């Protein structure tokens, strides 16, 4: 799918809003793979570093979606946007309703046996 606005996480997040939990993770994984492949094609280009940074941002997004681990170096606005995206996506996750720790505002879920 490769983001048309060169390596923009904000554009990706706008595209991901309203999607299900599994769709967001699948989209981020596909986008990160495409960015890494592009980096390999552009090895000596100045865009290679941007592509790698974008891939790493998407991997951090996947970790946040799955485990609630907040990416480092984000502004409070970006963290809030990720929390809203994760909360909405978890509500749309088929087959299960969100548990209270899935939607915690601290971004660090507490482990509880189910």
C-alpha positions in Angstrom: 0.0 0.0 0.0 3.0 2.3 0.7 1.9 5.7 2.1 1.8 8.4 -0.6 2.9 11.1 1.8 6.5 10.0 2.0 6.9 8.0 5.2 4.2 9.9 7.2 3.0 8.1 10.3 0.2 10.7 10.7 -1.2 9.8 7.3 -1.0 6.1 8.2 -2.9 6.7 11.4 -5.6 8.7 9.6 -6.0 5.8 7.2 -6.1 3.2 10.1 -8.9 5.1 12.0 -12.2 3.2 12.0 -10.5 -0.1 11.2 -10.7 -3.3 13.3 -7.8 -4.3 15.6 -6.6 -7.0 13.2 -6.9 -4.8 10.2 -4.7 -2.1 11.8 -2.0 -4.6 12.7 -2.1 -6.2 9.2 -2.0 -2.8 7.5 1.0 -1.7 9.7 2.8 -4.9 9.1 2.3 -4.7 5.3 3.4 -1.0 5.3 6.5 -1.7 7.4 7.5 -4.6 5.1 7.1 -2.3 2.1 9.1 0.5 3.8 11.9 -2.0 4.6 12.0 -3.3 1.0 12.1 0.2 -0.3 15.0 1.0 2.0 16.9 -2.0 0.5 16.3 -0.7 -3.0 17.4 2.8 -2.1 20.5 1.8 -0.1 22.6 4.9 -0.8 19.8 7.4 -1.2 18.9 9.9 1.5 15.4 8.4 1.5 16.8 5.1 2.8 17.1 6.4 6.3 13.6 7.9 6.2 12.2 4.6 5.0 13.9 2.7 7.9 12.7 5.3 10.4 9.1 4.9 9.1 9.4 1.1 9.3 10.5 1.4 12.9 7.7 3.7 13.7 5.2 1.2 12.3 6.8 -1.7 14.3 6.5 0.4 17.4 2.8 1.0 16.5 2.3 -2.8 16.3 4.0 -3.3 19.7 1.7 -0.7 21.1 -1.4 -2.2 19.6 -0.5 -5.7 20.8 1.1 -5.1 24.2 0.3 -1.5 25.2 4.0 -0.5 25.1 4.2 3.2 24.4 6.7 4.2 21.7 9.4 6.6 22.9 9.8 10.1 21.7 6.1 10.8 21.0 4.4 14.0 21.9 1.4 13.9 24.2 -0.9 14.5 21.2 0.5 11.5 19.4 0.2 9.3 22.4 -3.4 10.3 22.8 -4.1 9.6 19.1 -2.5 6.1 19.5 -4.6 5.4 22.6 -7.8 6.4 20.8 -6.9 4.3 17.8 -6.1 1.3 20.0 -9.2 1.7 22.1 -11.5 2.0 19.1 -9.8 -0.9 17.3 -10.1 -3.1 20.4 -13.8 -2.4 20.6 -14.2 -3.6 17.0 -12.2 -6.7 17.6 -14.4 -9.7 16.7 -15.1 -12.4 19.2 -14.3 -10.5 22.4 -15.3 -7.4 24.2 -12.6 -5.2 25.5 -11.5 -5.7 29.1 -10.8 -2.7 31.3 -7.0 -3.1 31.1 -7.2 -3.1 27.3 -8.4 0.5 27.4 -6.4 1.9 30.2 -5.3 5.5 29.6 -1.8 5.0 31.1 -0.8 2.8 28.0 0.6 0.1 30.3 -1.9 -2.7 30.7 -1.9 -4.7 33.9 -1.8 -8.5 33.5 -4.7 -10.4 34.8 -5.6 -14.0 34.3 -8.7 -14.6 32.2 
